[in-house]
Amino acid sequence: MVELQSLAARCGELSIAFWRAADAGLPTRQLFEQLTAQGRHTLAALRQHGNPSSVTVGESGIAGMLLDAYGREPTTCQEGSRTHRRMREHWSAAEEFTPLVGPDKLRHYLAGRAQYELGEGRASEALALVDRADPPRHDDAFPATAPATPHGDLRALRAEALHQLYDSRTALEVLAPLEAGLRALLPDGPIPDSASEAQRRIEAEFARGGDPADVARLLEASTVYHRVLDTKAGALRDTGRPEEAERAYVMLLPQYTASGLEAVGHLQLARCALDRAAVEEASRRLDRVAPLFESAYERDMASVRAHLRRVRGATYCAMRAETARMSRRHQEALDWCDRGTEFLTARPDSSAAATLHTEQARSHQALGDQAGAARYYRLTVTDLDRVLRVSLGHRFDTLHLRFRRPLFEEVLGFAEQSGDAGLAAVVTDLLKARAFSARLSLNRSGAPNGQEARAVQDRTAFADLTGDIAQAERQGRSEDAGHLRGKRAELLIRIRAVDPRWHLIRDDPPFDPDRLTHFLAQYPTGAPGSRPGRCVALSLYERPEGLLTLLATPDGRLRSETCRPTEATRRALDAYHREIDSGHPPDPARLDFWGRHGVGLADLVPAAVADEIADSGTCLLSPHGRLHALPWTVVRHRGRHLVRDTALGVVPNLSCVPLLDHRPDGPIEATLVGVTELADGSALFPQVGRAVRILSKALGPDSLLGEPVTGPAATVAALRGLLESGPPRPGRTAVLQVATHGVRSPGTPFETGVQLADGDLETGEVLMGRMRHEEVVLTACSTSFRARADHSGGHGALAGPAPREPEPLELAGDVANSLVHAFHEAGAAFVLASPVPVWPRLAIHHSFQWFVHRAAGCAPLEAARRAAVALLDNDDSPRQTGNWAGITAYGAR
């Protein structure tokens, strides 16, 4: 026991020495390594002796010391940069001790980590940590019910992270009850950090009979109050209330001054002045803080002023550049941007870099240097892509894009004006399903999940909620089922947003035109069975002034042009979307948009582009907005169906094309699922059973992966098992067919799905799958339907609880949220599906023809082309083609 006491005491001594060095701004690396090594040794000895209670500092106490040190070490001064990868390793090492401490210590540690991530500009990671420390709540007071930490009330951290993630409205809602509680506790406002004022308030509290604990509580509340008011002011500015924000910053200025952070207040007020185009006022504010940012670098790296200089230096230079540019001093603006870049070298910040590069682009453009403007606009776009590449769910993805869209549109306008097709392609690709291509890149990387235990726990919780939903529906408890679905959607958002593998693609560049054209050049020799001829890629982007067309060809060319559809074409598009959005079964004759309205490809894109596509063997098409719902398989050009000579594959954006490349490995082996009846015994599609039997017989046992699943056996559990069948087997290509009825869910994106014998399988469940099937045939209605809104407001696990009456959130960014995209994420490179209703008999015939050609050696896109041509040869009138026109091939091969 004496030896254990000695080991524990040594840990305590090293902990005290570490904290003294850290607080004094001295190097701590050696002490930190000694402390953690001693701590691990002590914990091992304690476990070996059964954790005796007689030891003064037990397992929990030692682990707490180590967690405190892990939280403090990143904030100390060290030589060399702390890369994101190094910090991930640092925090991963600390996770070893989290199971050993109590909830309060864990909460303090997670709050400290969240504060660090906020300081480093990683708000999404900070928000995930706050959620882990304290799930979203609706508390009304401070700090009676909200857990306090050394870093303040967790709601203050949550609101700050929400504000940084552009959800200022929710941030204000989180802050409102917290601010009310603080105002009641401190009616005169926060206690300034100046020694005299703090001493006066402390003496007054003691005079009223307060005890030391109450005084400490007031000081902590004051610190939180200051942070709350600062976050509130920023949120007010971002929600279109600049006058209120400016008044809040003026009120906070004495607080900043008393705490030695006057520069922060003047920077905020300078920003407000620039928003009002008050250049002279902004310049005066910036002059007040110039000594801090323009003097020689301070030796004391650990001081508050030195930290402020590092963190806000690039922002200061960007505002100096903006004032110079607005005064037409463009060379001076460029000089300020160069100085700002020096700050970014020491402390990378993608958001600040985007601001600097934008100012550089604008000044170069004003000076007539188009090449320089293009170079810096391209850097701006790359920076903005880095700011939020990880998908955080519909709300954050949409709000981020809305906040940044004006700048994206500015860059796109420059690209169009200057004829820079490459820049236009990069911008539009980021505006179209960027989160999806990032997720696809992650899933195709094959990287192992760094936190397998947590991943298994999350997937188990997801499966349990799914089972509870099914039970609630069987018992007729629809309200409970809806509530459980909301919880499951929140869990799904969190699982995807905090995936520990995301850091692997942090430096993955946005769309690269050269990579695409190289892929197109190699396409004919990439895999057998593809359509002969060259392959081109077409991207469409709807803008108010017209349709931006981008065509990439295998000779390395990329050209852009804006096509302005005629009024008749616009009316036809409006009529088509009214038809499919009406909520009533559409008239099949109206679903062949092209044939019914006499519209051709050349009515949407320049005629020369349409001709080039028609002369190609394959076209990979990335639509945009409402163009996704058009029946592209039956598009016409010069009176002829394009698909007769050109295979068409639809992709979410151009950066997905190489990721969706599919080179079939050997003959196919098919899994056939046909839903003929529902749980209540009612018939769904009786002809499906017969079609599955005929197809299985035609394919033969060597081409089947198990017996067909039909009738009562076609259950949710059966399909769920197939979704977990991965990875693919070498030497064979697994194909999954699901013949059933599709379920549209316009306002709840994760709930679109397919009907099975005992219930529905939804998009959210498919997203969790990892299957061996690389090709999927969905013989069903509306399985590529994209939800354009989230009626819950997009709130999820990371956004906090939804308000009692949430406002529907119109989704931005061309979100890839259909069942097709879920199957892509689950492992499928090719999916055959439809955004609109299809009629069973012809849909079954089409899929049968696809399997016949696919089994004969055609690549998936070519098999889809031949199946469509066979139906057109039978009857190509719009009334007939409308029955199956929506069937579309999604993939690149």
Steps between C-alpha positions, in 0.01 A plus 500: 500500500790734577627456145156587358481809722842603376403455135183705548687771689755524217213553256375784716844662513541482122148637451576802720830561319328473161229753590748744647706491181190535282367798696841666484521462121797261525559192281297204625566220253749310718286533813192389308675188373631419848156549655316283247762224524485508880121504489478194276748317719302589813167393346649166397629445855162591649321252274754230583417540869125518445464877546522500880288764671776575750700692238443873548477579128334214318444409137244776439726766652806398296294485178359844583850645536595360160184628330561846643854492364383381158257790491760760603795386291368619157457852639864533607775651289700248297743510214363362176145502368223287637354334194146372505630145473727547802213639703278207401770267632527708819126484574480133403765421760297687764191285427673216685422675829143624442333177622685528830369838617165618632243695295604841636868453415410363156272796438777743598747327270261496202409865556870590500552310177200676347643837598831407337331390177301825490823694532645302209196570283364143504148576616351172382738299716436735792125454466531123493703517823241722667228252402705220648554697821140610534218397264275786381267629772252781565629651825382838617751605760869547561658305641252322725404231250765528231829321568775753560858437390830684528413634156153620597151383435486243222218692333740788444738263322212351300380843389851609402543186287158548340590858414826391339300245299274778364198390705476835678125474542526182706795651688279790610230255611754308708632821655165657591423303820866500600526876462180549701644295787828689490320834496311401812825398669698804380251784441784750446657287229825302499768592749785669312828316523685803634635431847340806664150433369515129576625578851219750553233248396656228714508726807137596439402135486680421824336805663162345419606186682603295199740210545802418281303243297245765406775739398665233285161430345453867414843524339435189292157630401660831400745323270216308338290817472777674306526208259122488459479869409789466252340202325162674502642810331655292223179303453296820478727628222472175308119496526461838335486720812820704464383796710425276800832322454691827491328622817590172669866535404507861625358380831764226517791730423566588867504128578755436224710794619499390865611150403782625278314401183402844376625401155221240471233763556649741246535224240133406544391864472721547194325205340162655573618829347617323183163330472352853488771607249624750760862474391637793698343379824635150439847642435492693827405185691780305332749777575422451871626141489780544245781486763398149597498357147765712330774514764782247531389154607479465876747269669245386757321238292272408790360849569140588422611773259731263313220246472261768374758608242533143373126433492375833360800620299373372166156649567655838577700495175193397301302795635792734425501363146125549468519864613783564253310336214181692579712817481639384162851446640532157345876451524485587868221241538723235344783592736268452799394162365864393477548596864188304593639194327797511740259462793335202327835330457536491878135415566302356204136610486299414188227756566748785545696376198183515288445862606859598415498322166169663410647844565803408289277385216290818512804727498666310215178525304480876565859533377412316179695186589249231402746215542584611852133539586427150371789354701380651827133427437596137451684506833191660658283214383745242630508676838121513522485131418730427794284704740220245494561189296366259760127448472342615826142436397249695296484804727869584528579407141220724374575794730869487415424509130248783539756703692771441242283503186547874423874445482460185290273696264760778481766250397264332255414838344871571451552156346219556250618851414861389449414172327682296765322167459724324751416747777130482414516121520668507842240743641193324363630164615529631856146636474373157396509220759853567628420332831397188308821479299701548821310217667545283190873570507511394865304178448709405196823561693471171688645666810407328827287682750732620776237453772350160429344465846312828460400410143356165614316672784349756262392239248343294778308805623388570143376141459319515836319819402405343168350204685311732735357690202375178341338391827332838548359482148371147550321615814350801325697756704576732209593797719756292690637366172545852370683605815729197475571576136611847599738355760637256245557778246690697764714197577572445131612862459732471797646167386583644160623838624740376767640210298864488622619421148406846370848637571637267231353717223542844656759586237314340211470774233167593343411405146805463275417547127826333395415187698161485328628544144771239566224262611302575183804433282552158664129413497480286180773266626389502864269200491351261244140536397482880496346689211751552217605858428625775720361602838411861589374658824231768518425715804192724516445779751182706516539874558239776474656627178522159334642150508877479542631213288840338555625233260814294568647295217772231490740724307546707818264780406251655741271769367212692652214701358174638635188397313183705547194275454206648315184599681327193351767270648468667840124453493545134408735448796251670734213286372699178538594573859147601590391161371749293700464712816122505504472204736257327262582206272638664185372435150765273340482699177629805688805325646683497167595864534688515172238332283198676652642853482714465189812600691843368401847502649594802287228700677698471824861500379672663201432314175871431443524338843191289430650389168826401668312293758297329229823408321643339813461144618442592866395816683534538877246762605485708817167688514407769751192603695174406338682351200569189711137391460500511119479164317849519351488149356251613231651844428485588131736681267404601147186286528687181596531338844858561611518163676483316168866589440629633831505334842397744775617479861386752762738608780449750786803710401810467287736420787296182560578360157836329581361388837207327330715333238401136491705235326298179526708217638383181332147374432201626694333323791155636573291526814133542406249648745137531394223633724164352404293556815497707818475394862122537502474250215409756234657448160756757389627399157391140429688504168829554683512141627459360152757743358757399764448132426543557124812712555659250738440223251647709216812582701552145624636381834859596417397866473294510819626589846253292698135423437266787402335672797129549436163493675503505882878442500564842342524671837682803631736270689582309181594814308682640801711185507593550135605856578751361751642241260819686397769516380486389132642156413791491254423341166123565506275808480203489737176658377196571718151542359213628715161494328237675712327832560701815580401733784548875455552718806532860377553664839705236683798407281619199700158332482469451123523126435345183364214282622571144610276223620502611865579872479712766333878514466604864506791699360652547845534125544659456158757768586620280787560200271824364355405247237675280246256595224667745262197533275140557610180487296206670672190397310279745685352849487678817613811332639725784380261769625688780679339674796540875458404593857522373855177580684668445838722798430802276456566490872689193612733370763759769426257788455324466831135416561249612239268782606142412582386643168796459263508688173554288188855528370541537125810296425787660311794352319317247284500255790550140387250341738303253288493125542734475201767701677455293815573185298805675350629569851428141602730374224312502169676660205198467270130536582200476269210705641237764422423844645133470397234226494544212256247240398580148625464302180738715296738556789527121546555457127776763505681336793468156333661639183773664710588168664506322165747748351699523821540122522611500136799720589376858458613756754215633719450829309502325165256238628267780610529665160411180315206431731362849429551462125306172506201674660524792256507259206174353627322838532666841527184713529498732807188328636689170509849621594353702788428170678871431544678825399629567852720187511849647516850356523699651787870431471811555291549168320 
